[in-house]
Amino acid sequence: MALAVPLSRFTSRVGGGSAFFVRLLERNTFMITPQEAAKLVDWPNPSRKHEIGEFVLSASPRDLQLFVHSLNMVSPTTDSREWQSRARMALDIQLADEAERTAQKLVTGTDTIVQHSSKLTEQTDRLIQETLKLTDLTRSLNRLTFILGVLAVLQVFIMFYEHFSKSN
């Protein structure tokens, strides 16, 4: 399949280099599950402690919750309580960061709504002014229509009068 795609799709035509870039999709680079990290807590190997530390620093909030829950399932030791405390702090920090991002989105959204609201208020004021002008024009048209109706009735009377005065 890869041979079916021309190489020009992957390289820039000007300046060389790749037309694409790679970014890290997952924060957890060690790829251990929360349950595996919880099992590593009581192991005496210091490199395992480093893996747990990396897991706690890079895990998603959901994985941290699962890690804390898994630690609650084992018998409490000094190490498990310490890692549980660290995981809760990391979870609190991530939740606070997420709350801050959400609050910033709300502030930005609110600012946008306020701007739209002020524009709508201006447009409403213009519409009210135009409506008042149209109301005045409609009243004037009604008066003119009435005057034209009166003139038409007068014209009919004049025509009848002239017609009957000529016949007599």
C-alpha positions as CSV (number, residue, x, y, z in Angstrom):
1,M,0.0,0.0,0.0
2,A,2.8,2.4,0.9
3,L,4.4,1.9,-2.5
4,A,1.2,3.0,-4.2
5,V,1.5,6.5,-2.8
6,P,4.0,8.7,-4.6
7,L,6.9,10.0,-2.6
8,S,5.9,13.6,-3.6
9,R,3.0,13.3,-1.1
10,F,5.5,13.0,1.8
11,T,8.1,15.6,0.8
12,S,7.8,19.3,0.1
13,R,8.2,20.4,-3.5
14,V,10.0,23.5,-2.4
15,G,12.8,23.6,0.3
16,G,12.9,19.9,1.0
17,G,11.9,18.3,4.2
18,S,8.7,16.6,5.3
19,A,5.3,18.0,4.5
20,F,4.0,16.5,7.8
21,F,5.0,16.7,11.4
22,V,4.6,14.2,14.2
23,R,3.3,15.2,17.6
24,L,2.9,13.1,20.8
25,L,-0.7,12.0,21.1
26,E,-0.4,10.3,24.5
27,R,1.0,11.9,27.7
28,N,1.8,8.5,29.2
29,T,5.0,7.4,27.5
30,F,5.6,4.3,29.6
31,M,2.3,2.7,28.5
32,I,1.6,1.1,31.8
33,T,-1.9,0.8,33.1
34,P,-3.0,2.2,36.4
35,Q,-3.4,-1.3,37.8
36,E,0.2,-2.2,36.7
37,A,1.5,1.0,38.3
38,A,-0.4,0.2,41.6
39,K,1.2,-3.3,41.6
40,L,4.7,-1.7,41.2
41,V,4.3,0.4,44.4
42,D,5.4,-2.3,46.8
43,W,8.4,-3.5,44.7
44,P,11.7,-2.6,46.2
45,N,13.4,-1.8,42.8
46,P,14.1,2.0,42.6
47,S,13.7,2.1,38.8
48,R,10.1,0.9,39.3
49,K,9.5,3.8,41.6
50,H,10.7,6.1,38.8
51,E,8.2,4.5,36.5
52,I,5.4,5.1,39.0
53,G,6.5,8.7,39.3
54,E,6.5,9.1,35.5
55,F,3.1,7.5,35.4
56,V,1.7,9.8,38.1
57,L,3.1,12.9,36.3
58,S,1.9,11.9,32.8
59,A,-1.4,10.0,33.5
60,S,-4.8,11.3,32.5
61,P,-7.2,12.2,35.3
62,R,-9.2,9.0,34.6
63,D,-6.0,6.9,34.9
64,L,-5.0,8.7,38.1
65,Q,-8.5,7.9,39.6
66,L,-8.1,4.2,38.6
67,F,-4.5,4.2,40.1
68,V,-5.8,5.6,43.5
69,H,-8.7,3.1,43.4
70,S,-6.3,0.2,42.7
71,L,-4.1,1.3,45.6
72,N,-7.2,1.3,47.8
73,M,-7.7,-2.4,46.9
74,V,-4.3,-3.5,48.3
75,S,-3.3,-3.5,51.9
76,P,-2.2,0.0,52.9
77,T,1.5,0.4,53.3
78,T,3.6,3.5,53.8
79,D,4.6,3.5,50.1
80,S,1.0,3.0,48.9
81,R,-0.2,5.9,51.1
82,E,2.6,8.1,49.8
83,W,1.8,7.3,46.1
84,Q,-1.9,7.7,46.8
85,S,-1.2,11.1,48.2
86,R,1.0,12.0,45.2
87,A,-1.6,10.7,42.7
88,R,-4.3,12.7,44.4
89,M,-2.2,15.9,44.3
90,A,-1.4,15.2,40.6
91,L,-5.2,14.7,40.0
92,D,-6.0,17.9,41.9
93,I,-3.5,19.8,39.8
94,Q,-4.8,18.4,36.5
95,L,-8.4,19.1,37.5
96,A,-7.5,22.7,38.5
97,D,-5.7,23.1,35.2
98,E,-8.8,21.8,33.4
99,A,-11.0,24.1,35.4
100,E,-8.8,27.0,34.5
101,R,-9.0,26.2,30.8
102,T,-12.7,25.8,31.0
103,A,-13.0,29.1,32.9
104,Q,-10.9,30.8,30.3
105,K,-13.1,29.4,27.5
106,L,-16.2,30.7,29.4
107,V,-14.6,34.1,29.7
108,T,-13.8,34.2,26.0
109,G,-17.3,32.9,25.2
110,T,-18.9,35.5,27.5
111,D,-16.8,38.3,25.9
112,T,-18.0,37.2,22.5
113,I,-21.6,37.1,23.6
114,V,-21.3,40.6,25.1
115,Q,-19.9,41.9,21.9
116,H,-22.7,40.3,19.9
117,S,-25.2,41.6,22.4
118,S,-24.0,45.2,22.0
119,K,-24.1,44.8,18.2
120,L,-27.7,43.5,18.5
121,T,-28.6,46.4,20.8
122,E,-27.3,48.9,18.2
123,Q,-29.2,47.1,15.4
124,T,-32.3,47.1,17.5
125,D,-32.0,50.8,18.1
126,R,-31.7,51.3,14.4
127,L,-34.7,49.1,13.7
128,I,-36.7,51.1,16.2
129,Q,-35.8,54.4,14.5
130,E,-36.6,53.0,11.0
131,T,-39.9,51.6,12.3
132,L,-40.8,55.0,13.6
133,K,-40.0,56.6,10.3
134,L,-42.1,53.9,8.5
135,T,-44.9,54.6,10.9
136,D,-44.8,58.3,10.1
137,L,-44.7,57.6,6.4
138,T,-47.6,55.2,6.6
139,R,-49.6,57.8,8.4
140,S,-48.8,60.3,5.7
141,L,-49.8,57.8,3.0
142,N,-53.1,57.2,4.8
143,R,-53.8,61.0,4.9
144,L,-52.9,61.3,1.2
145,T,-55.1,58.3,0.4
146,F,-58.0,59.9,2.3
147,I,-57.5,63.2,0.5
148,L,-57.4,61.4,-2.9
149,G,-60.6,59.6,-1.9
150,V,-62.3,62.9,-1.0
151,L,-61.1,64.4,-4.3
152,A,-62.4,61.4,-6.2
153,V,-65.8,61.7,-4.6
154,L,-65.8,65.5,-5.4
155,Q,-64.9,64.7,-9.0
156,V,-67.8,62.3,-9.3
157,F,-70.2,64.9,-7.9
158,I,-68.9,67.5,-10.3
159,M,-69.3,65.1,-13.2
160,F,-72.9,64.3,-12.2
161,Y,-73.6,68.0,-11.7
162,E,-72.3,68.8,-15.1
163,H,-74.1,65.9,-16.7
164,F,-77.4,66.9,-15.1
165,S,-77.0,70.6,-15.7
166,K,-76.4,70.0,-19.5
167,S,-79.4,67.7,-19.8
168,N,-81.8,70.3,-18.2
